Amino acid sequence: MDVIRDVAAPMRDGTMLRADVHRPPGPGPFPVLLRRTPYGKQAFAGLASELAARGYLVVVQDIRGRHASDGAWVWAFAETAQRVEAEDGFDTVEWAARLPDADGRVGAFGHSYDAWASWRLAAERPPSLRGILTAGITARLLDVTHGIFDLGRRLEWCYLEAAEARRRAGGRGGPTSYAEAERDWAEVERGKWLWFTPLDDIPSHVFSLVTPQLKRFLREVDRELWALDEIHPLVEVPVCVVTGWWDRFVHGVDHFTGMRRNGPAATRDAHRLIVGPWSHDPDGYGEPFPALDPGPAGKLSFAQIVDDFFAPLLRGRPRDDGPPVRVFELGGNRWRAEPDWPPRGASPTPLYLRGGGRANTAFGDGRLSRDLPGDEPSDRYTYDPRDPVMSLMGADSQLAPTDQAPNDGRADKLVYRTEPLEAGLRVAGPVSAVLWAASSAPQTDWVARLIREDAAGRAVNLAEGVLRAAMEPGVPRELHIRLTPACVAFLPGERIRLDVTSSDFPNHDRNHNTGADFWSDRELRPARQEIFHAAARPSRLVLPIRPGGDLDG
């Protein structure tokens, strides 16, 4: 298999971007698969070779200002990047379609940042584009951040990307490769900067040339900078959306929903959605987690997913006319084919928070019930940002299914659970929590987490959401928290559980409870929090319950 390295593509402003071109064996021409990335094209050489062996001319390009490409990098979390990558993407598609051995048809694909770049170019409607596959990316940036700085992952990401910026500039005083940056962050830097206050005072050398973009983002974190849902009507080609139940970007399911509702009518039946028992890493699709093993059915190859979607569009394979949605049902540990998402027939069902005012810790008296509460006392706790509830996440600072036991003894966590289920229960679709709450702070955070407790008492997170809310101190208000979607079969003997806290650190930055700008505020002030569950203020978890309890249906 031939690989032609650093092939230059001229952009409309004369800037040269460079790509590696992986050519299949045998005579051409071949359809093109294009991936545009900031992470270094060599990182995807293995995947590119695997796809080339399936009959595609695979082009992996360094985006503007990264690795071998010329120009200045403007990252995806900046308003100006939306136009830059749209134009560069259009130019690259048309350049790739005219490469030697290319047959003129192009499919764009990618994961995370690369998927965002694919959406940007698709909205420009390049004539040679035939489809896009986007994994691990949401339609809206606020669906990931919720207007709160995603401290743990974002600082690590900036530290890694700063290594490449430092290398390009010939700088010293820090790592200049991903391997060095990963080592230094894990062994030296992480514990220092996660707790640093205020964030705006982190020394510039830590994130090198990435620092100006990071500091601007701190000030814009509550702005919707992507709004990819607004470009759905412009995308004229079939789209495949891929994500996982523990992917921080799982609200990417909204891309499928949006394209079906708002995209051009001619392609609405051609879109596909795949949601598996996965986190954010496509190289680990289906690998077991310490707290959960989806079984062999959950393991899929990303290359196979890409080929299955593009082969009918680019290589003449017959199209699969089965249901367009494939979702992995947790608990049942099997794939379910659906005609739409959310699944038809699932009914939003409230489970009301109940208790005698002592729901603190996993050993309190909090309950979930289908019965409305009476006049029951509220639950109270103190949230101290100096001692936040720590995130239970993967080693890479990504969301993952984890046993909640390490946090179960904290008094600043309220726990509500059903009695053990007598019959199985299916949940599939959007999940939400409605909390009647009060705080002593003018602004604070509220975290809600859906959990499955198995018959042995092990509690594993299924869905979660966070809301940063302005409060009138001491005055109750109704808060609506959007959790991540779920597809799970609760088995007989298991419990449905809801945890409520005011912090999830460092998955999200601590709320200082002062109402001041978080990036410059030095004060950390405790807040007295109160959750109501009475007839007049019925806090509740809302689950999309599918009709019937037959788990074999």
C-alpha positions in Angstrom: 0.0 0.0 0.0 1.4 3.4 -1.0 1.5 6.4 1.3 2.4 9.7 -0.2 3.3 12.1 2.6 2.8 15.8 3.0 0.9 16.4 -0.2 0.3 20.2 -0.4 -3.2 21.6 -1.0 -3.5 25.3 -1.7 -6.4 27.1 0.0 -8.2 30.1 -1.5 -5.9 32.5 0.3 -2.7 30.7 -0.8 -2.0 28.9 2.4 -0.7 25.4 1.9 -2.2 22.6 4.0 -0.6 19.2 3.9 -2.0 15.7 3.9 -0.9 12.1 3.8 -2.6 10.2 1.0 -3.1 6.4 1.5 -3.6 4.6 -1.8 -5.1 1.2 -2.1 -3.4 -1.6 -4.0 -4.5 -2.2 -7.6 -5.8 0.0 -10.4 -7.8 3.1 -9.6 -9.7 5.3 -9.6 -11.0 5.2 -6.0 -13.5 7.1 -4.0 -11.9 9.4 -1.4 -12.3 9.4 2.4 -11.2 12.7 4.0 -10.2 13.4 7.6 -9.1 16.8 8.7 -7.4 17.0 12.1 -5.4 19.2 14.5 -3.9 16.2 16.2 -1.3 15.2 13.6 -2.1 13.0 10.6 0.3 10.3 11.7 -1.9 9.6 14.7 -4.5 8.1 12.3 -2.1 6.2 9.9 -3.3 2.8 11.1 -7.0 3.6 10.6 -6.2 5.2 7.2 -4.4 2.1 6.1 -7.2 -0.2 7.2 -9.7 1.9 5.3 -7.4 2.1 2.2 -7.3 -1.7 2.2 -11.1 -1.7 1.9 -10.8 0.3 -1.4 -10.7 4.0 -0.5 -8.2 6.6 -1.3 -7.8 8.0 2.3 -6.6 11.6 2.8 -5.6 12.7 6.3 -4.9 16.4 6.4 -3.3 18.6 9.1 -5.6 21.6 9.5 -4.4 25.2 9.2 -1.6 26.0 11.6 -1.0 22.5 12.9 1.8 20.1 12.4 2.9 20.1 8.7 0.4 22.7 7.5 1.1 26.4 7.1 -0.9 29.3 8.6 -2.1 30.2 12.0 -4.3 27.9 14.1 -7.6 29.2 15.4 -9.2 26.5 17.6 -12.8 25.3 17.4 -13.8 27.2 20.5 -13.5 30.5 18.8 -16.1 32.3 16.7 -13.7 33.0 13.8 -12.8 29.3 13.5 -16.3 28.5 12.2 -15.7 30.3 8.9 -12.0 29.4 8.6 -12.6 25.6 8.8 -15.7 25.9 6.6 -13.7 27.5 3.8 -10.6 25.3 4.2 -12.8 22.2 4.3 -14.6 23.1 1.1 -11.3 23.8 -0.7 -9.9 20.5 0.6 -12.8 18.4 -0.6 -12.6 19.8 -4.1 -8.8 19.4 -4.1 -9.0 15.8 -2.9 -11.6 15.0 -5.6 -9.1 15.9 -8.3 -6.2 13.9 -6.9 -4.6 11.3 -9.1 -6.5 8.0 -8.7 -9.5 9.8 -7.2 -12.8 9.1 -8.9 -14.3 12.5 -7.9 -16.5 11.4 -5.0 -15.6 12.3 -1.4 -16.8 11.3 2.0 -15.7 13.2 5.0 -15.4 11.6 8.4 -13.9 12.2 11.8 -14.2 12.0 15.6 -14.5 14.8 18.1 -12.7 17.9 16.7 -12.4 16.2 13.3 -16.1 15.6 13.3 -16.7 19.3 14.0 -14.5 20.1 11.0 -16.6 17.8 8.9 -19.8 19.5 9.8 -18.3 22.9 9.0 -17.3 21.8 5.5 -20.6 20.0 4.8 -22.6 23.2 5.3 -20.6 24.7 2.4 -22.0 22.1 0.1 -18.9 21.2 -1.9 -20.0 19.6 -5.2 -17.9 16.5 -4.7 -19.1 15.6 -1.2 -21.3 12.5 -1.0 -21.7 12.0 2.8 -20.2 12.7 6.2 -19.7 10.4 9.3 -19.3 12.3 12.5 -18.5 10.7 15.8 -18.3 12.2 19.3 -19.5 15.7 18.6 -22.6 17.7 19.7 -24.7 20.1 17.7 -24.2 22.8 20.3 -21.1 23.5 22.4 -23.3 24.3 25.4 -24.6 20.8 25.3 -21.1 19.8 26.6 -20.1 22.7 28.8 -23.5 23.8 29.9 -21.9 27.2 30.1 -19.4 25.9 32.8 -15.7 25.6 32.1 -15.0 21.9 31.6 -11.9 22.2 33.7 -10.5 18.7 33.9 -10.6 17.8 30.3 -10.0 21.2 28.8 -6.9 22.1 30.8 -5.4 18.7 30.0 -6.3 19.1 26.3 -4.7 22.6 26.2 -1.5 21.3 27.8 -1.3 18.6 25.2 -1.9 21.0 22.3 0.5 23.5 23.7 3.3 21.0 23.1 2.7 21.1 19.3 2.4 24.9 19.4 5.7 25.1 21.3 7.4 22.8 18.9 6.3 24.8 15.8 7.6 28.0 17.4 10.9 26.4 18.4 10.2 27.2 22.0 11.6 25.6 25.1 10.5 25.5 28.8 8.0 22.8 28.3 7.1 19.5 26.5 7.2 19.6 22.7 5.5 16.3 21.9 2.3 14.6 22.9 4.1 11.8 24.8 6.1 14.3 26.9 3.0 16.4 27.6 0.9 13.4 28.6 3.7 12.3 31.0 4.2 15.7 32.5 0.5 16.4 33.0 -0.1 13.1 34.8 3.0 13.1 36.9 3.6 16.8 37.7 1.2 19.4 36.5 -2.4 18.2 36.8 -2.8 18.5 40.6 -1.3 22.0 40.5 -3.4 23.7 37.9 -6.8 22.1 38.5 -6.9 23.8 41.9 -5.3 27.0 40.9 -7.4 30.2 41.7 -8.1 32.3 39.8 -7.8 30.5 36.5 -6.9 33.8 34.7 -3.7 34.0 36.6 -2.3 30.7 35.5 1.2 31.6 34.1 1.3 31.9 30.3 4.2 29.5 30.0 2.0 26.6 31.1 -0.1 26.6 28.0 2.4 28.4 25.8 1.0 29.9 22.6 -2.4 28.3 23.4 -2.8 30.7 26.4 -4.5 33.6 24.5 -7.1 31.3 23.1 -7.7 29.7 26.4 -8.2 33.0 28.2 -10.6 34.2 25.6 -12.6 31.0 25.9 -12.8 31.5 29.7 -14.7 34.7 29.0 -16.9 33.1 26.3 -17.7 29.7 27.9 -21.4 30.6 28.3 -21.7 31.6 24.6 -23.0 29.2 22.0 -20.0 29.2 19.6 -20.9 26.3 17.4 -24.7 26.2 16.7 -24.3 23.4 14.3 -28.0 22.7 14.5 -28.5 25.9 12.6 -26.6 24.5 9.6 -28.6 21.2 9.4 -30.9 22.7 6.6 -27.7 23.4 4.5 -26.3 19.9 4.7 -27.4 18.1 1.5 -25.7 14.7 1.9 -26.5 11.7 4.1 -25.1 11.8 7.6 -24.1 9.1 10.0 -23.9 10.1 13.7 -21.9 7.9 16.1 -21.6 8.3 19.9 -21.6 6.5 23.2 -23.8 6.6 26.3 -20.7 7.8 28.3 -19.4 10.1 25.6 -19.4 13.6 27.0 -20.7 14.5 23.5 -23.6 12.0 23.6 -26.1 14.9 22.9 -24.7 14.5 19.4 -27.9 12.4 18.9 -29.5 15.8 18.3 -27.6 15.8 14.9 -29.6 12.9 13.7 -32.9 14.3 15.1 -32.1 17.7 13.5 -31.2 16.3 10.1 -34.4 14.2 10.0 -36.6 17.2 11.0 -34.8 20.1 9.4 -32.5 18.8 6.7 -33.4 18.6 3.0 -36.3 16.2 2.4 -34.3 14.3 -0.3 -31.9 12.8 2.2 -34.0 12.4 5.4 -34.3 8.6 5.0 -30.5 8.2 4.4 -29.3 9.4 7.8 -28.1 6.9 10.4 -27.5 6.9 14.2 -25.4 4.5 16.2 -25.1 4.8 20.0 -23.0 2.2 21.8 -21.8 1.3 25.3 -18.8 3.6 24.9 -16.9 6.6 26.2 -15.3 9.2 24.0 -12.5 7.0 22.5 -13.4 5.3 19.2 -10.3 3.0 19.6 -12.1 1.6 22.7 -15.6 1.0 21.3 -16.8 -2.0 23.3 -13.8 -2.4 25.6 -14.9 -3.3 29.2 -14.8 -0.7 31.9 -13.8 -1.6 35.5 -17.4 -1.0 36.6 -19.2 -2.3 33.6 -18.7 -4.9 30.8 -21.0 -4.6 27.9 -20.1 -8.0 26.6 -18.9 -9.0 23.2 -22.0 -7.6 21.5 -20.9 -4.0 22.4 -17.5 -4.2 20.6 -17.4 -2.6 17.2 -14.6 -1.5 14.9 -14.6 2.2 14.0 -13.2 1.3 10.6 -16.1 -1.1 10.1 -18.6 1.6 11.1 -17.0 4.0 8.6 -17.0 1.4 5.8 -20.6 0.2 6.4 -21.8 3.8 6.0 -19.7 4.9 3.0 -19.6 1.7 0.9 -23.2 2.2 -0.4 -22.5 5.9 -1.1 -19.0 5.6 -2.6 -18.4 2.0 -3.7 -21.8 0.7 -5.0 -22.6 -1.7 -2.2 -26.4 -2.1 -1.8 -27.8 0.2 0.9 -29.1 -1.2 4.1 -32.8 -0.3 4.1 -33.4 -1.5 7.7 -34.2 0.9 10.6 -31.9 3.9 10.6 -31.2 3.8 14.4 -29.0 1.3 16.3 -28.7 1.8 20.0 -27.2 -0.5 22.6 -29.5 -1.3 25.4 -27.6 -1.4 28.7 -28.7 -4.1 31.1 -30.1 -6.2 28.2 -26.6 -5.9 26.6 -27.9 -6.0 23.1 -28.4 -3.8 20.1 -31.9 -2.5 19.3 -33.0 -1.3 15.9 -35.4 1.7 16.0 -37.2 3.6 13.3 -36.5 6.9 15.0 -34.9 8.7 17.9 -36.2 9.2 20.5 -37.9 5.8 20.2 -41.6 6.0 19.5 -43.9 5.2 22.4 -41.6 6.0 25.2 -43.7 8.0 27.8 -42.1 10.7 30.0 -42.8 9.4 33.5 -42.1 11.3 36.7 -40.5 9.6 39.7 -41.0 12.0 42.6 -38.4 12.7 45.2 -39.6 11.7 48.7 -38.2 11.4 52.2 -38.1 12.7 55.7 -35.5 15.3 55.3 -32.4 13.1 55.7 -31.5 12.1 52.2 -27.8 13.0 52.7 -25.4 10.2 51.7 -26.3 6.9 50.2 -27.4 5.8 53.6 -30.2 8.3 54.2 -34.0 8.2 53.8 -34.3 9.6 50.2 -36.8 7.7 48.0 -38.1 7.8 44.5 -41.8 7.0 44.0 -44.5 7.3 41.3 -46.7 8.7 44.0 -46.9 12.5 44.5 -45.3 13.7 47.8 -47.3 15.0 50.7 -46.1 17.7 53.1 -42.6 16.3 53.5 -39.6 18.2 55.0 -37.0 19.4 52.6 -33.4 18.1 52.4 -30.4 20.4 53.1 -26.7 20.3 52.6 -23.8 22.7 52.4 -21.8 23.0 49.3 -18.2 24.2 50.0 -16.2 24.9 46.8 -13.0 24.3 48.8 -14.2 20.7 49.3 -16.1 19.8 46.1 -17.6 16.4 45.3 -14.9 14.9 43.1 -15.6 13.6 39.6 -15.5 9.8 39.1 -14.1 9.6 35.6 -11.7 7.8 33.4 -7.9 8.3 33.6 -8.1 10.5 30.5 -10.5 12.9 32.2 -13.4 11.5 30.1 -16.7 10.4 31.3 -17.0 6.7 32.1 -19.3 4.3 34.0 -17.9 4.2 37.5 -18.9 2.7 40.9 -20.2 5.7 42.9 -19.1 4.2 46.2 -16.2 6.7 46.8 -18.6 9.6 47.1 -21.5 7.8 48.8 -20.6 8.9 52.3 -20.6 12.6 51.5 -23.2 14.7 53.4 -23.3 17.2 50.5 -24.8 14.5 48.2 -28.5 13.7 48.3 -29.6 10.2 47.2 -33.1 9.1 46.2 -33.8 5.6 45.1 -36.8 3.3 44.3 -37.6 0.1 46.1 -36.1 -3.0 44.3 -38.0 -3.4 41.1 -40.4 -6.3 41.0 -40.6 -6.3 37.2 -38.2 -5.2 34.5 -38.4 -1.6 33.2 -37.2 -0.2 29.9 -36.0 3.4 29.6 -35.0 4.9 26.2 -34.7 8.5 25.2 -34.2 11.9 26.9 -33.8 12.1 30.7 -34.4 15.2 32.8 -34.7 16.3 36.4 -37.0 19.0 37.8 -35.7 20.3 41.2 -37.4 22.8 43.4 -34.4 24.3 45.1 -33.2 27.2 47.2 -29.7 28.5 48.0 -28.0 31.1 50.1 -25.8 32.0 47.1 -26.7 34.4 44.3 -25.5 31.8 41.8 -24.7 28.2 42.3 -24.6 24.8 40.5 -26.9 21.8 40.6 -25.8 18.4 39.5 -28.2 15.5 38.8 -27.1 11.9 38.0 -29.2 8.9 37.0 -27.8 5.7 38.5 -28.5 2.0 38.4 -28.1 0.1 41.6 -27.8 -3.6 41.0 -29.1 -6.3 43.4 -25.7 -6.3 45.2 -25.9 -2.6 45.8 -23.2 -1.5 43.3 -24.2 1.9 41.8 -23.1 2.9 38.3 -23.9 6.2 36.6 -26.0 6.1 33.4 -26.8 9.7 32.7 -26.0 13.1 34.1 -26.6 16.8 33.8 -25.5 20.1 35.4 -27.1 23.5 35.6 -25.5 26.8 36.6 -28.4 28.9 38.0 -28.9 32.4 39.2 -30.8 32.3 42.6 -32.5 34.8 44.8 -30.9 33.8 48.1 -33.4 31.8 50.2 -36.1 31.9 47.6 -37.2 28.5 46.0 -37.3 28.2 42.3 -38.1 25.4 39.9 -35.0 24.2 38.0 -35.0 22.1 34.9 -31.9 20.0 34.3 -31.3 18.2 31.0 -29.5 14.9 31.6 -27.7 12.9 28.9 -30.0 10.4 27.1 -30.2 6.8 28.1 -31.2 3.4 26.8 -31.3 0.8 29.7 -33.2 -2.2 30.8 -33.6 -2.1 34.6 -33.8 -5.7 35.7 -35.9 -7.2 38.5 -34.2 -6.6 41.9 -32.4 -3.4 40.7 -33.1 0.1 41.9 -33.4 3.4 40.0 -31.4 6.1 41.8 -31.0 9.8 41.5 -28.0 11.7 43.1 -28.2 15.4 43.6 -25.1 17.5 44.4 -23.7 21.0 43.7 -20.3 20.0 42.3 -18.7 17.6 39.9 -15.0 18.6 40.0 -12.9 18.7 37.9 -15.4 17.5 35.2 -16.9 21.0 35.7 -15.2 24.0 37.3 -16.3 24.8 40.9 -18.9 27.4 41.3 -17.5 30.0 43.7 -21.1 30.8 44.9 -20.3 34.6 44.7 -21.9 35.4 41.4 -18.6 37.0 40.2 -16.7 36.1 37.1 -15.2 32.6 37.8 -12.0 33.2 35.9 -10.9 36.2 38.0 -12.7 35.5 41.3 -10.4 34.6 44.2 -13.1 34.0 46.8 -14.6 30.6 47.5 -17.8 30.9 49.5 -19.9 28.0 51.0 -23.6 27.9 50.1 -26.5 26.4 52.0 -28.6 24.3 49.6 -32.1 23.1 50.0 -34.1 20.6 47.8 -37.9 20.6 48.3 -40.2 17.6 47.7 -43.7 18.5 48.9 -47.1 18.6 47.2 -46.6 22.3 46.2 -43.0 21.8 45.1 -42.7 18.3 43.6 -39.1 17.7 42.6 -38.9 14.7 40.2 -36.8 12.6 37.9 -38.4 12.2 34.5 -37.7 9.0 32.6 -38.8 8.0 29.1 -40.3 4.6 30.0 -41.3 2.3 27.2 -44.6 0.5 27.4 -44.7 -3.0 28.9 -42.2 -4.6 31.2 -41.4 -7.7 29.1 -37.6 -7.6 28.7 -37.8 -10.2 26.0 -40.0 -8.0 23.8 
